[in-house]
Amino acid sequence: MKGIILAGGKGTRLYPSTKVISKQLLPVFDKPMIYYPIATLMLGGIREIIIISTPDDIVFYQELLGNGSQWGLSFSYVIQEKPLGIAQAFVLTREFFSNEKVCLILGDNIFYGKLDFFRNAIKNLKFATIFAYEVENPQDYGVVVLDKDKKPIEIVEKPKSFISKYAIPGLYLFDERVFDFALTLKPSARGELEITDIQKIYLQLNELNIEIIGRGIAWLDTGNPTNLIDAALFIRAIEQRQGRKIACLEEIALTLGYINRKEFVAWVEKMPNSDYKKYCLKILGELDG
């Protein structure tokens, strides 16, 4: 399975912070926002990742992330000329896939906690899987309506009245047909190819699986200033309490065996003096006992 990170768009809800920089390059406490979705994919065992961004911003992602080899990953980069919807990601990247399943994650979504729900969903994927997360403000999200057996019966984008407490986070798993399905979509009233329309196709085929994310998992959406600072404070609190960084890509790569000790050391030595480098050296010291 390959992964796609959608890091395009204008980030207008974060204006003026996003006037000259992509939203997903903004820091969430101590690292760029895009580190967090990369970490999620890594922890799911996904090592081939396609990053989609704007013509102006793509060069900054390339400079920040390189080809991914320092983390045992492989990055490809795709330009999204105009923000024409989440589902456009499958139109733009279809040439990178050959009868393969795909995971799409939005670049401003952060997940924290034991990600067994994600790994199990990847392992058991048949057709399509989306996740459901209980929220207090479902009207701000796409939501899924479930029947008494927790089976999906309807998907609605930002409902005006309450129909479900389950929001759909920006993390999706699809089989290889999604690329063909995306080509059949028509732009919505707002001129976008909607991810909800992709989900509805699988729903109509009775091939949409729902995984409810239970308590103990934090899903943080960083799309507006309040959510962004809340996410930063959450990350800061956990890291300072535990003395462990969240989404340290070097640590994840070393722990999962994506890179070896020699490769870890070589990369860390290139870092400028910083708290992030000190943490990586701490990890190395623990490794050496």
C-alpha positions as CSV (number, residue, x, y, z in Angstrom):
1,M,0.0,0.0,0.0
2,K,1.1,3.5,-0.8
3,G,0.2,6.7,0.9
4,I,-1.0,10.1,-0.3
5,I,-0.7,13.3,1.8
6,L,-2.8,16.1,0.5
7,A,-1.0,19.3,1.5
8,G,-2.5,21.8,-1.0
9,G,-5.1,24.4,-0.6
10,K,-4.9,28.0,0.4
11,G,-5.3,27.6,4.2
12,T,-7.6,30.6,4.1
13,R,-9.0,30.0,7.6
14,L,-5.4,30.6,9.0
15,Y,-4.9,33.8,7.0
16,P,-2.7,35.9,7.3
17,S,-0.3,33.2,8.6
18,T,-0.8,31.3,5.3
19,K,-0.4,34.2,3.0
20,V,3.2,33.2,2.0
21,I,3.5,29.7,3.4
22,S,1.6,26.4,3.1
23,K,-0.5,25.6,6.1
24,Q,1.1,22.2,6.5
25,L,4.5,23.8,6.8
26,L,3.4,25.8,9.9
27,P,4.8,24.4,13.2
28,V,2.6,22.4,15.6
29,F,4.6,23.0,18.7
30,D,8.1,21.8,17.8
31,K,7.9,20.4,14.3
32,P,6.2,21.1,10.9
33,M,2.6,20.1,10.7
34,I,3.3,17.6,7.9
35,Y,5.5,15.5,10.1
36,Y,2.4,14.3,11.9
37,P,0.6,12.7,9.0
38,I,4.0,11.3,7.8
39,A,4.4,9.7,11.2
40,T,0.9,8.2,11.0
41,L,1.6,6.6,7.7
42,M,5.0,5.3,8.9
43,L,3.4,3.7,12.0
44,G,0.9,2.0,9.6
45,G,3.8,0.4,7.8
46,I,3.4,2.7,4.7
47,R,6.8,3.8,3.3
48,E,6.0,5.0,-0.2
49,I,4.4,8.4,0.0
50,I,3.1,10.9,-2.5
51,I,2.9,14.5,-1.4
52,I,0.5,16.8,-3.2
53,S,0.8,20.6,-2.9
54,T,0.6,23.8,-4.8
55,P,3.0,25.0,-7.5
56,D,4.5,27.6,-5.2
57,D,4.8,25.4,-2.1
58,I,6.0,22.0,-3.6
59,V,9.6,23.2,-3.6
60,F,9.5,23.9,0.1
61,Y,8.3,20.3,0.8
62,Q,11.1,19.0,-1.4
63,E,13.6,21.0,0.5
64,L,12.2,20.0,3.9
65,L,11.7,16.3,3.3
66,G,14.0,15.4,0.4
67,N,13.4,11.9,-1.1
68,G,12.6,10.4,2.3
69,S,15.6,8.1,2.3
70,Q,16.9,9.5,5.6
71,W,13.8,7.9,7.2
72,G,13.8,4.8,5.1
73,L,10.9,6.2,3.0
74,S,10.4,7.1,-0.6
75,F,8.7,10.4,-1.4
76,S,7.2,11.5,-4.7
77,Y,5.8,15.0,-5.3
78,V,2.8,16.0,-7.3
79,I,1.5,19.6,-8.1
80,Q,-2.1,20.5,-7.6
81,E,-2.6,23.5,-9.8
82,K,-5.9,24.5,-8.2
83,P,-7.6,23.2,-5.0
84,L,-10.4,21.3,-6.7
85,G,-11.3,19.0,-3.9
86,I,-9.9,16.1,-1.8
87,A,-10.9,13.5,-4.3
88,Q,-8.8,15.2,-7.0
89,A,-5.9,13.5,-5.2
90,F,-6.8,10.2,-6.9
91,V,-6.9,11.8,-10.3
92,L,-3.5,13.5,-9.9
93,T,-1.7,10.4,-8.6
94,R,-3.3,7.5,-10.6
95,E,-0.1,7.1,-12.6
96,F,1.8,6.2,-9.5
97,F,-0.4,3.2,-8.8
98,S,-0.7,-0.2,-10.5
99,N,-3.5,-2.3,-9.1
100,E,-2.6,-1.1,-5.6
101,K,-4.5,-0.1,-2.5
102,V,-4.1,3.4,-1.1
103,C,-4.2,5.4,2.1
104,L,-5.1,9.1,1.8
105,I,-4.4,11.4,4.8
106,L,-5.0,15.1,4.9
107,G,-1.9,17.1,5.8
108,D,-3.6,19.0,8.6
109,N,-4.9,15.9,10.5
110,I,-3.0,14.7,13.6
111,F,-3.6,11.4,15.3
112,Y,-2.2,10.5,18.7
113,G,-2.5,7.3,20.7
114,K,-2.1,3.6,20.0
115,L,-2.8,3.2,16.3
116,D,-3.8,-0.4,16.3
117,F,-7.2,0.7,14.8
118,F,-5.3,2.0,11.7
119,R,-2.9,-0.9,11.3
120,N,-5.8,-3.4,11.7
121,A,-7.9,-1.5,9.1
122,I,-5.0,-1.7,6.7
123,K,-4.4,-5.4,7.3
124,N,-8.1,-6.2,6.8
125,L,-8.9,-3.8,4.0
126,K,-11.2,-5.3,1.3
127,F,-12.9,-2.4,-0.4
128,A,-12.9,0.9,1.4
129,T,-12.6,1.9,5.1
130,I,-13.3,5.2,6.7
131,F,-13.1,6.1,10.3
132,A,-15.7,7.6,12.7
133,Y,-14.8,9.8,15.6
134,E,-17.3,11.1,18.1
135,V,-17.3,14.9,18.3
136,E,-19.3,17.7,20.0
137,N,-19.6,19.7,16.8
138,P,-20.5,17.3,14.0
139,Q,-21.9,20.2,11.9
140,D,-18.3,21.3,11.1
141,Y,-17.4,18.0,9.4
142,G,-18.5,15.3,7.1
143,V,-20.4,12.8,9.2
144,V,-21.5,9.2,8.8
145,V,-24.9,8.0,10.0
146,L,-24.9,4.5,11.4
147,D,-27.7,2.0,12.0
148,K,-28.2,0.0,15.2
149,D,-25.6,-2.5,14.1
150,K,-23.0,0.3,13.5
151,K,-23.3,-0.1,9.8
152,P,-23.1,3.1,7.6
153,I,-26.4,4.2,6.0
154,E,-25.7,7.8,5.0
155,I,-22.8,10.2,4.6
156,V,-23.5,14.0,4.8
157,E,-21.1,16.9,4.4
158,K,-21.5,19.4,7.2
159,P,-25.1,18.7,8.1
160,K,-27.2,21.8,9.1
161,S,-29.1,19.8,11.7
162,F,-27.9,17.0,14.0
163,I,-28.0,13.6,12.3
164,S,-25.0,11.9,13.8
165,K,-22.3,12.4,16.4
166,Y,-19.6,10.7,14.3
167,A,-17.3,12.9,12.2
168,I,-15.2,11.4,9.5
169,P,-11.5,12.3,10.0
170,G,-9.2,13.0,7.1
171,L,-7.9,9.4,6.9
172,Y,-9.2,7.1,4.2
173,L,-8.4,3.6,2.9
174,F,-9.4,2.5,-0.6
175,D,-8.9,-0.4,-3.0
176,E,-7.4,0.1,-6.5
177,R,-10.8,1.0,-8.0
178,V,-10.8,4.4,-6.3
179,F,-8.8,5.9,-9.1
180,D,-11.4,4.9,-11.7
181,F,-14.2,6.1,-9.5
182,A,-12.6,9.5,-9.1
183,L,-12.6,9.9,-12.9
184,T,-16.4,9.6,-12.9
185,L,-17.0,12.4,-10.4
186,K,-18.6,15.7,-11.3
187,P,-17.7,18.9,-9.5
188,S,-20.0,19.8,-6.6
189,A,-21.8,23.1,-6.2
190,R,-18.6,24.6,-4.8
191,G,-16.6,23.3,-7.8
192,E,-14.8,20.5,-6.1
193,L,-14.4,16.7,-6.5
194,E,-15.8,15.7,-3.1
195,I,-14.3,12.8,-1.0
196,T,-17.9,12.2,0.3
197,D,-18.9,11.3,-3.3
198,I,-16.2,8.7,-3.4
199,Q,-17.4,7.3,-0.1
200,K,-21.0,7.2,-1.3
201,I,-20.0,5.1,-4.3
202,Y,-18.6,2.4,-2.0
203,L,-21.6,2.8,0.3
204,Q,-24.0,2.2,-2.6
205,L,-22.1,-0.9,-3.5
206,N,-22.3,-2.0,0.2
207,E,-18.6,-2.0,0.3
208,L,-17.9,0.7,2.7
209,N,-16.5,-0.3,6.1
210,I,-16.6,1.9,9.2
211,E,-14.1,1.7,12.0
212,I,-15.1,3.7,15.1
213,I,-12.1,5.3,16.8
214,G,-12.7,4.7,20.5
215,R,-11.6,6.5,23.6
216,G,-7.9,6.9,24.1
217,I,-7.2,8.2,20.6
218,A,-6.9,11.9,20.0
219,W,-7.8,13.3,16.6
220,L,-6.7,16.9,16.1
221,D,-7.8,19.0,13.2
222,T,-5.5,22.1,12.8
223,G,-7.5,23.9,10.1
224,N,-8.3,27.1,12.1
225,P,-6.3,29.2,14.6
226,T,-8.0,27.9,17.7
227,N,-7.6,24.2,16.6
228,L,-4.0,24.9,15.7
229,I,-3.0,26.3,19.1
230,D,-5.0,23.6,20.9
231,A,-3.1,21.0,18.9
232,A,0.2,22.6,19.8
233,L,-0.6,22.8,23.5
234,F,-1.7,19.2,23.5
235,I,1.5,18.0,21.9
236,R,3.6,20.2,24.3
237,A,1.8,18.8,27.3
238,I,2.3,15.2,26.3
239,E,5.9,15.7,25.3
240,Q,6.9,17.6,28.4
241,R,5.0,15.1,30.7
242,Q,6.5,12.0,29.2
243,G,9.9,13.3,27.9
244,R,9.1,11.7,24.5
245,K,8.5,13.5,21.3
246,I,5.4,12.8,19.2
247,A,6.1,12.3,15.4
248,C,9.8,12.3,15.7
249,L,10.4,10.7,12.3
250,E,14.0,9.7,13.0
251,E,12.9,7.8,16.2
252,I,10.0,6.1,14.4
253,A,12.3,5.0,11.5
254,L,14.9,3.6,13.8
255,T,12.4,1.8,16.0
256,L,10.6,0.2,13.1
257,G,13.8,-0.8,11.4
258,Y,13.4,1.5,8.4
259,I,16.9,2.7,9.0
260,N,19.8,1.3,11.0
261,R,21.9,2.9,13.7
262,K,24.6,4.1,11.3
263,E,22.1,5.8,9.1
264,F,20.4,7.3,12.1
265,V,23.7,8.8,13.4
266,A,24.7,10.1,10.0
267,W,21.4,12.0,9.6
268,V,21.4,13.4,13.2
269,E,24.9,14.6,12.9
270,K,23.8,16.9,10.0
271,M,21.2,18.6,12.1
272,P,21.9,22.1,13.5
273,N,22.1,22.3,17.3
274,S,18.5,22.3,18.6
275,D,16.3,20.6,21.1
276,Y,15.2,18.3,18.3
277,K,18.8,17.2,17.8
278,K,19.3,16.8,21.5
279,Y,16.3,14.5,21.6
280,C,17.6,12.3,18.8
281,L,20.9,12.1,20.6
282,K,19.0,11.0,23.7
283,I,17.4,8.2,21.7
284,L,20.8,7.2,20.5
285,G,22.2,7.2,24.1
286,E,19.3,4.9,25.2
287,L,20.0,2.6,22.3
288,D,23.6,2.3,23.3
289,G,22.6,1.6,26.9
